[in-house]
Amino acid sequence: MKYQNLLFDVDDTLLDFKAAENQALKGLFTEIRYPLTDDVVSYFRVLNAKMWQRFELGQLDRQTLVNTRFTKLFAHFNEEVDGIKYEKIYRSFLNQGHQLEPHARELLNDLKGQFNLFIVSNGIASVQAHRLNDSGLTDYFKHIFVSEEVGYQKPRIEFFDYVAKKIAGFTPKNSLIIGDSLTSDIQGGVNAGIDSVWFNPKLQPNHSTVSPTYQIDDLLDLQTIL
């Protein structure tokens, strides 16, 4: 087999992050007794995505991101709030979101024992650990690499250098990264010389300059590649 080490992203690859995010937003806004309108949800998603993109580019640190996103959200709607307090409430509900992507467990059951499976995530370490454990996925993986603990984030080469040093027998040629993000997972693969699989279930067009080695819209299609 060409590939021995499989590096999986978490959010919107193995776990349905959008479902978890919806649940967390509803929980937060119910607790603070503020109407969760479509406009609020839409603006939060755009704002949050832009802030995570800036984090990937090294333009924003994680603490600033999580501690200011709700301050910025409510400021847009002319409200002044305690963003750190709201973040803690939101994260407590996010911890509970562990819905699986279709066929995720079936795929991992097939791969375990044949390949070395690892998690590579830019998420918040405590949140990811909680969600992976509650989903029952933790034991499938030999190690869970989260950027908060690594000290660098995907797609930076330093993140993958760290991963390479921690995995016995790791080489870029015998490894494969699987994820939904072109800017984080696929660009990370390019930076590290690792082949990549873009998980694109909605068949979104690729308007970026980043080219994945493979593209799938169903997780089980990964078996054909392997």
Residue, then its C-alpha position, 0 to 999 in steps of 0.5 A: m500500500k502506498y499510504q500508511n499514515l492517514l491524517f484526518d481533519v475533524d470538523d466537517t470531515l468526521l464530525d458534522f461541525k455545522a450541526a454542532e455549531n447550530q446546537a451551540l448557537k441555539g443554546l447560547f442565545t436561549e440562555i442569554r434570552y436574545p433572538l437568534t435570527d437568520d441574520v445573526v446566524s448568517y453574520f456569525r458564520v461569515l465573521n467566524a470563517k473570516m477570523w479562522q482564515r486569519f488564524e490559519l494565515g497567522q494574522l490572528d491568535r487563537q485567544t483573540l479569535v475566541n474571546t472577541r468573536f461574540t463581541k464583534l458579532f453583537a457590536h454589528f447589531n449595536e449591542e455591547v456584551d461580555g464576549i468572553k462570558y458568551e464564548k464560555i457559554y457557547r463552548s459548553f454547548l459546542n462540547q456536546g456536539h458530536q454528530l458524525e458525518p455520514h459513513a464516518r464510523e463505517l470508514l474508520n472501522d474498515l481502516k483501523g488495523q490496516f493503516n495508522l490513523f491520526i487526527v490533525s485539527n485546528g480546533i480548540a483542544s478541550v472541545q475536540a477531545h470532548r467531542l471525539n470522546d463522546s462520539g466514540l471516535t477517540d480509540y480509532f486514532k493513535h494520536i490526536f494532534v491539535s494546533e493549540e497543543v502543537g504550537y502551530q496551526k495548519p497549513r503551516i509547515e511547522f505543524f506538519d514538521y511536528v507531526a512528522k517527528k512524533i510518528a514513527g516511520f513517517t514520510p510525506k510519501n507514505s502519508l495522506i491528509i483528508g479534510d474539507s478545507l482547501t486553505s487548511d488541510i489541502q494547502g497544508g498537504v501542499n506545504a508539507g509535500i503530502d498527498s491530500v484528499w479534499f472531502n467535498p460532499k456538496l461538490q463545491p467548485n474550487h475557486s482557489t489556486v490549491s489543488p488536492t491530489y484527490q477529491i471525494d464526496d462520500l467518505l467511503d470513496l476513500q477506500t477506492i483511493l487507498 
